[in-house]
């Protein structure tokens, strides 16, 4: 007999820990602990603006590629921007070099995480971006699992409809 997923069986965050200025961990109700870099979270931002920028980048062949069918997964994994080959290597001529703002040279950090209902977090980043709403299911899927060697955990997640349980800490360490 197949078991149905009830609210009690939904996988939800039970604790959030700041690991460093640019990383955090979420402990989930099934005991799995996952690590998230700020760059990975920012790259994977599900807001409409970021989705549109990723879509537009997939359609262009000139300039930085912030997410494409092949480089998007790599960017989310590493947090690095991939660019098309430089004109020096391709023989193409470019009129100017890209210029980074001071904000672009500072390591990205998570400034705060605010619960959204009982299903997601709104994450604010040090680059000023704060439009992304990250559903628990999405966060669970993109996390880098921290498991003892030899153990496996089913990462498939039923829809979440319950509030986080246990001790909940904000990304800045507040309870």
Backbone as CSV, one residue per row, in Angstrom:
resi,resn,N_x,N_y,N_z,CA_x,CA_y,CA_z,C_x,C_y,C_z
1,UNK,0.847,-1.186,0.000,0.000,0.000,0.000,0.886,1.241,0.000
2,UNK,0.605,2.169,-0.880,1.385,3.408,-0.964,1.002,4.353,0.161
3,UNK,2.007,4.965,0.735,1.777,5.917,1.811,1.608,7.301,1.245
4,UNK,0.592,8.009,1.670,0.427,9.389,1.214,1.239,10.301,2.113
5,UNK,1.670,11.418,1.555,2.464,12.385,2.324,1.527,13.337,3.037
6,UNK,1.593,13.341,4.351,0.791,14.280,5.125,1.644,15.479,5.490
7,UNK,1.043,16.468,6.103,1.766,17.662,6.516,2.930,17.292,7.426
8,UNK,2.740,16.302,8.302,3.795,15.915,9.235,4.989,15.304,8.519
9,UNK,4.788,14.732,7.324,5.869,14.086,6.603,6.619,15.035,5.671
10,UNK,6.152,16.253,5.509,6.823,17.209,4.636,8.194,17.554,5.204
11,UNK,9.136,17.750,4.303,10.496,18.087,4.717,10.594,19.604,4.777
12,UNK,10.929,20.102,5.966,10.996,21.543,6.200,12.297,21.880,6.936
13,UNK,12.746,23.130,6.830,13.946,23.530,7.576,13.672,23.498,9.086
14,UNK,14.638,23.007,9.831,14.524,23.035,11.292,15.553,23.966,11.918
15,UNK,16.626,24.264,11.172,17.671,25.156,11.689,18.461,25.741,10.520
16,UNK,18.816,27.010,10.655,19.675,27.675,9.682,20.905,28.149,10.426
17,UNK,22.076,27.854,9.870,23.335,28.230,10.506,24.198,29.021,9.533
18,UNK,24.762,30.126,9.981,25.735,30.857,9.162,27.073,30.165,9.357
19,UNK,27.659,29.708,8.243,28.944,29.014,8.306,30.107,29.979,8.141
20,UNK,29.899,30.983,7.342,30.906,32.001,7.050,30.148,33.168,6.444
21,UNK,30.855,34.230,6.138,30.199,35.391,5.539,29.518,35.032,4.226
22,UNK,30.090,34.084,3.488,29.544,33.734,2.178,28.881,32.366,2.127
23,UNK,28.541,31.753,3.260,27.918,30.423,3.234,27.001,30.216,4.434
24,UNK,26.028,29.317,4.244,25.143,28.934,5.334,24.762,27.474,5.164
25,UNK,24.192,26.910,6.212,23.719,25.526,6.168,22.286,25.501,6.663
26,UNK,21.514,24.603,6.088,20.146,24.372,6.548,20.060,22.915,6.962
27,UNK,19.555,22.692,8.175,19.270,21.348,8.647,17.782,21.125,8.409
28,UNK,17.467,20.027,7.721,16.095,19.725,7.332,15.468,18.726,8.302
29,UNK,14.150,18.676,8.312,13.419,17.832,9.256,13.689,16.342,9.076
30,UNK,14.255,15.925,7.951,14.620,14.518,7.764,16.051,14.244,8.237
31,UNK,16.700,15.237,8.871,18.043,15.073,9.411,19.161,15.447,8.461
32,UNK,18.851,15.740,7.206,19.870,16.095,6.227,20.318,17.535,6.469
33,UNK,21.612,17.736,6.407,22.198,19.077,6.524,22.786,19.426,5.168
34,UNK,22.408,20.587,4.648,22.890,21.013,3.343,23.559,22.365,3.444
35,UNK,24.605,22.523,2.638,25.402,23.757,2.590,25.016,24.550,1.350
36,UNK,24.999,25.883,1.494,24.657,26.791,0.401,25.639,27.950,0.408
37,UNK,26.285,28.197,-0.722,27.109,29.394,-0.820,26.195,30.540,-1.245
38,UNK,26.548,31.752,-0.855,25.760,32.921,-1.252,25.740,33.041,-2.770
39,UNK,26.868,32.762,-3.411,26.938,32.852,-4.874,26.000,31.844,-5.531
40,UNK,25.932,30.644,-4.990,25.041,29.631,-5.562,23.586,30.054,-5.415
41,UNK,23.221,30.548,-4.241,21.851,31.006,-4.029,21.505,32.166,-4.956
42,UNK,22.434,33.119,-5.083,22.176,34.294,-5.937,22.041,33.886,-7.397
43,UNK,22.884,32.974,-7.835,22.840,32.492,-9.209,21.531,31.763,-9.503
44,UNK,21.022,31.045,-8.532,19.809,30.251,-8.715,18.535,31.033,-8.386
45,UNK,18.651,32.321,-8.107,17.493,33.121,-7.707,16.311,32.886,-8.642
46,UNK,15.154,32.519,-8.082,13.991,32.210,-8.919,13.090,33.403,-9.241
47,UNK,13.522,34.631,-8.932,12.654,35.786,-9.210,12.501,35.983,-10.717
48,UNK,11.475,36.698,-11.112,11.182,36.916,-12.536,12.327,37.634,-13.250
49,UNK,12.933,38.614,-12.603,14.023,39.362,-13.236,15.205,38.450,-13.522
50,UNK,15.601,37.649,-12.545,16.745,36.751,-12.739,16.438,35.677,-13.774
51,UNK,15.222,35.133,-13.745,14.844,34.144,-14.764,14.928,34.752,-16.157
52,UNK,14.460,35.993,-16.315,14.496,36.658,-17.619,15.936,36.921,-18.050
53,UNK,16.801,37.326,-17.121,18.210,37.554,-17.462,18.874,36.252,-17.912
54,UNK,18.558,35.153,-17.238,19.127,33.863,-17.647,18.613,33.470,-19.033
55,UNK,17.332,33.689,-19.285,16.761,33.365,-20.591,17.419,34.201,-21.677
56,UNK,17.587,35.495,-21.431,18.213,36.386,-22.415,19.665,35.991,-22.658
57,UNK,20.375,35.606,-21.612,21.775,35.209,-21.754,21.898,33.942,-22.590
58,UNK,20.911,33.060,-22.506,20.929,31.845,-23.317,20.816,32.172,-24.798
59,UNK,20.171,33.286,-25.120,19.924,33.640,-26.514,21.018,34.500,-27.120
60,UNK,21.954,34.985,-26.324,23.012,35.847,-26.843,24.317,35.064,-26.967
61,UNK,25.137,35.482,-27.884,26.440,34.830,-28.036,27.577,35.786,-27.734
62,UNK,27.256,37.033,-27.377,28.291,38.026,-27.116,28.168,38.500,-25.679
63,UNK,29.261,38.554,-24.957,29.269,39.062,-23.594,29.150,37.946,-22.588
64,UNK,29.035,38.322,-21.288,28.996,37.320,-20.235,27.775,36.429,-20.370
65,UNK,27.953,35.174,-20.036,26.848,34.230,-19.984,26.627,33.886,-18.523
66,UNK,25.566,34.415,-17.945,25.323,34.209,-16.526,24.613,32.899,-16.263
67,UNK,24.027,32.295,-17.271,23.370,31.011,-17.115,22.914,30.558,-18.483
68,UNK,23.367,29.448,-18.930,22.894,28.886,-20.188,22.645,27.413,-19.970
69,UNK,22.160,26.744,-20.964,21.834,25.333,-20.815,23.046,24.539,-20.340
70,UNK,24.225,24.895,-20.798,25.406,24.151,-20.388,26.156,24.818,-19.241
71,UNK,26.243,26.134,-19.223,27.051,26.783,-18.196,26.244,27.152,-16.950
72,UNK,24.926,27.151,-17.018,24.108,27.549,-15.875,24.289,26.643,-14.681
73,UNK,24.293,25.345,-14.930,24.484,24.403,-13.829,25.869,24.575,-13.226
74,UNK,26.860,24.777,-14.089,28.226,24.990,-13.610,28.312,26.275,-12.804
75,UNK,27.649,27.343,-13.263,27.656,28.611,-12.542,27.002,28.452,-11.180
76,UNK,25.894,27.749,-11.111,25.224,27.535,-9.829,26.109,26.719,-8.897
77,UNK,26.849,25.765,-9.452,27.704,24.925,-8.636,28.914,25.688,-8.122
78,UNK,29.509,26.513,-8.959,30.755,27.164,-8.580,30.603,28.621,-8.188
79,UNK,29.510,29.260,-8.639,29.325,30.671,-8.351,30.177,31.573,-9.220
80,UNK,30.754,31.037,-10.290,31.604,31.861,-11.140,30.882,32.226,-12.422
81,UNK,31.225,33.386,-12.959,30.667,33.841,-14.227,31.509,33.248,-15.338
82,UNK,30.843,32.669,-16.323,31.578,32.199,-17.478,31.394,33.217,-18.585
83,UNK,32.413,33.404,-19.372,32.309,34.354,-20.479,32.671,33.650,-21.762
84,UNK,32.240,34.223,-22.854,32.630,33.706,-24.150,34.112,34.006,-24.350
85,UNK,34.753,33.289,-25.268,36.184,33.524,-25.475,36.478,34.991,-25.755
86,UNK,37.602,35.444,-25.272,37.997,36.834,-25.457,38.293,37.103,-26.921
87,UNK,38.114,38.353,-27.364,38.409,38.699,-28.754,39.850,38.372,-29.135
88,UNK,40.769,38.445,-28.179,42.165,38.144,-28.469,42.325,36.699,-28.932
89,UNK,41.472,35.813,-28.408,41.559,34.408,-28.763,40.744,34.072,-30.009
90,UNK,39.720,34.852,-30.301,38.853,34.544,-31.433,39.169,35.377,-32.655
91,UNK,39.978,36.410,-32.504,40.282,37.287,-33.617,39.224,38.364,-33.820
92,UNK,38.159,38.342,-33.016,37.092,39.347,-33.127,37.577,40.654,-32.517
93,UNK,36.981,41.743,-32.908,37.370,43.049,-32.395,36.282,43.557,-31.465
94,UNK,36.673,44.026,-30.308,35.754,44.571,-29.322,36.070,46.019,-29.090
95,UNK,35.042,46.818,-28.849,35.261,48.248,-28.680,35.692,48.622,-27.268
96,UNK,35.317,47.837,-26.252,35.690,48.192,-24.883,35.760,46.946,-24.016
97,UNK,36.453,47.072,-22.907,36.531,46.005,-21.927,35.426,46.193,-20.898
98,UNK,34.921,45.104,-20.317,33.914,45.266,-19.274,34.529,45.932,-18.049
99,UNK,33.756,46.747,-17.362,34.206,47.439,-16.171,33.383,46.941,-14.985
100,UNK,34.065,46.591,-13.913,33.388,46.138,-12.705,33.162,47.310,-11.770
101,UNK,31.991,47.341,-11.169,31.726,48.358,-10.154,32.363,47.900,-8.849
102,UNK,32.555,48.809,-7.886,33.107,48.390,-6.589,32.276,47.279,-5.950
103,UNK,30.963,47.326,-6.125,30.074,46.290,-5.569,30.391,44.922,-6.165
104,UNK,30.787,44.884,-7.450,31.085,43.622,-8.126,32.369,42.970,-7.621
105,UNK,33.220,43.733,-6.956,34.493,43.188,-6.490,34.438,42.671,-5.052
106,UNK,33.338,42.907,-4.355,33.169,42.466,-2.976,32.524,41.078,-2.980
107,UNK,33.015,40.140,-2.154,32.390,38.817,-2.108,30.909,38.925,-1.751
108,UNK,30.102,38.143,-2.435,28.662,38.135,-2.224,28.328,37.460,-0.896
109,UNK,27.373,38.009,-0.168,26.950,37.438,1.110,25.430,37.472,1.215
110,UNK,24.898,36.568,2.031,23.476,36.594,2.361,23.313,37.578,3.516
111,UNK,22.513,38.616,3.317,22.286,39.611,4.360,21.209,39.166,5.347
112,UNK,20.116,38.589,4.799,19.048,38.106,5.683,18.174,37.101,4.942
113,UNK,17.496,36.273,5.732,16.500,35.337,5.213,15.230,35.560,6.016
114,UNK,14.142,35.837,5.308,12.869,36.123,5.956,11.856,35.065,5.540
115,UNK,11.178,34.418,6.502,10.170,33.433,6.118,9.057,34.072,5.285
116,UNK,8.588,33.336,4.296,7.447,33.735,3.477,6.393,32.658,3.709
117,UNK,5.357,33.014,4.451,4.347,32.016,4.791,4.993,30.821,5.455
118,UNK,4.535,29.648,5.090,5.106,28.424,5.656,5.694,27.546,4.555
119,UNK,6.185,28.193,3.478,6.671,27.407,2.352,7.986,27.905,1.752
120,UNK,8.487,29.077,2.164,9.651,29.646,1.469,10.386,30.658,2.331
121,UNK,11.545,31.097,1.808,12.297,32.210,2.386,12.537,33.250,1.306
122,UNK,12.467,34.505,1.704,12.932,35.605,0.871,14.373,35.844,1.306
123,UNK,15.288,35.858,0.342,16.706,36.018,0.670,17.195,37.348,0.121
124,UNK,17.827,38.137,0.990,18.430,39.413,0.598,19.939,39.224,0.537
125,UNK,20.543,39.727,-0.543,21.978,39.567,-0.780,22.707,40.898,-0.639
126,UNK,24.011,40.818,-0.431,24.829,42.015,-0.245,24.923,42.875,-1.502
127,UNK,24.550,42.336,-2.659,24.556,43.144,-3.884,23.278,43.955,-4.041
128,UNK,22.411,43.913,-3.017,21.171,44.686,-3.038,19.971,43.919,-3.559
129,UNK,20.178,42.752,-4.120,19.067,41.972,-4.670,18.300,41.294,-3.541
130,UNK,16.981,41.464,-3.542,16.167,40.843,-2.494,14.785,40.424,-2.998
131,UNK,14.658,40.167,-4.296,13.356,39.857,-4.884,13.047,38.366,-4.928
132,UNK,14.019,37.524,-4.665,13.804,36.085,-4.812,13.080,35.458,-3.646
133,UNK,12.080,34.655,-3.961,11.389,33.837,-2.967,11.788,32.396,-3.258
134,UNK,12.478,31.775,-2.310,13.037,30.444,-2.462,12.171,29.429,-1.726
135,UNK,11.307,28.695,-2.438,10.494,27.665,-1.779,11.386,26.602,-1.142
136,UNK,10.902,26.017,-0.036,11.671,24.984,0.655,12.070,23.871,-0.304
137,UNK,11.145,23.431,-1.152,11.433,22.350,-2.093,12.620,22.708,-2.994
138,UNK,12.664,23.943,-3.472,13.740,24.410,-4.340,15.061,24.436,-3.571
139,UNK,15.052,24.986,-2.359,16.268,25.025,-1.539,16.788,23.615,-1.277
140,UNK,15.886,22.705,-1.000,16.289,21.328,-0.727,16.966,20.710,-1.943
141,UNK,16.462,21.017,-3.126,17.011,20.443,-4.355,18.387,21.011,-4.719
142,UNK,18.652,22.286,-4.437,19.912,22.895,-4.882,21.027,22.837,-3.849
143,UNK,20.734,22.345,-2.653,21.749,22.295,-1.607,22.822,21.256,-1.862
144,UNK,24.003,21.493,-1.298,25.100,20.534,-1.330,25.039,19.749,-0.030
145,UNK,24.663,18.493,-0.137,24.417,17.666,1.037,25.691,17.388,1.814
146,UNK,25.621,17.553,3.129,26.721,17.220,4.035,26.313,15.960,4.772
147,UNK,26.796,14.824,4.316,26.444,13.523,4.879,27.691,12.766,5.293
148,UNK,27.598,11.958,6.337,28.704,11.050,6.637,28.875,10.084,5.467
149,UNK,30.122,9.688,5.179,30.398,8.790,4.053,29.623,7.488,4.214
150,UNK,29.097,6.996,3.091,28.405,5.720,3.097,26.912,5.808,3.326
151,UNK,26.418,6.929,3.830,24.987,7.065,4.058,24.333,7.709,2.852
152,UNK,23.123,7.300,2.569,22.366,7.914,1.486,21.034,8.393,2.032
153,UNK,20.549,9.452,1.452,19.270,10.023,1.858,18.458,10.283,0.608
154,UNK,17.188,9.956,0.655,16.308,10.232,-0.467,16.063,11.732,-0.513
155,UNK,16.529,12.381,-1.597,16.387,13.824,-1.707,15.080,14.223,-2.382
156,UNK,14.235,13.247,-2.747,12.951,13.647,-3.324,12.114,14.233,-2.203
157,UNK,11.444,15.302,-2.487,10.760,16.046,-1.438,9.283,16.192,-1.771
158,UNK,8.421,15.796,-0.853,6.992,16.016,-1.076,6.666,17.489,-0.927
159,UNK,5.543,17.938,-1.476,5.154,19.345,-1.312,5.081,19.712,0.162
160,UNK,5.584,20.883,0.480,5.613,21.354,1.868,4.423,22.239,2.150
161,UNK,3.718,21.918,3.223,2.591,22.755,3.620,2.633,23.081,5.096
162,UNK,3.726,22.723,5.770,3.806,23.005,7.200,4.895,24.016,7.490
163,UNK,4.832,24.593,8.673,5.841,25.575,9.083,7.076,24.866,9.570
164,UNK,8.236,25.532,9.505,9.458,24.939,10.053,9.266,24.629,11.535
165,UNK,9.915,23.555,11.974,9.799,23.146,13.359,11.130,23.311,14.061
166,UNK,11.126,23.175,15.378,12.373,23.216,16.129,12.920,24.623,16.235
167,UNK,14.209,24.702,16.560,14.872,25.997,16.695,15.145,26.562,15.332
168,UNK,14.676,27.753,15.096,14.864,28.419,13.804,15.748,29.630,14.024
169,UNK,16.853,29.704,13.304,17.729,30.861,13.401,17.729,31.556,12.073
170,UNK,17.749,32.883,12.128,17.881,33.662,10.903,19.301,33.558,10.387
171,UNK,19.508,33.991,9.167,20.836,33.906,8.561,21.860,34.736,9.318
172,UNK,21.394,35.700,10.108,22.340,36.509,10.862,22.537,35.997,12.279
173,UNK,21.972,34.787,12.583,22.186,34.183,13.883,21.128,34.520,14.909
174,UNK,20.145,35.364,14.582,19.080,35.700,15.532,18.107,34.547,15.642
175,UNK,17.525,34.390,16.820,16.510,33.370,16.990,15.150,33.984,16.814
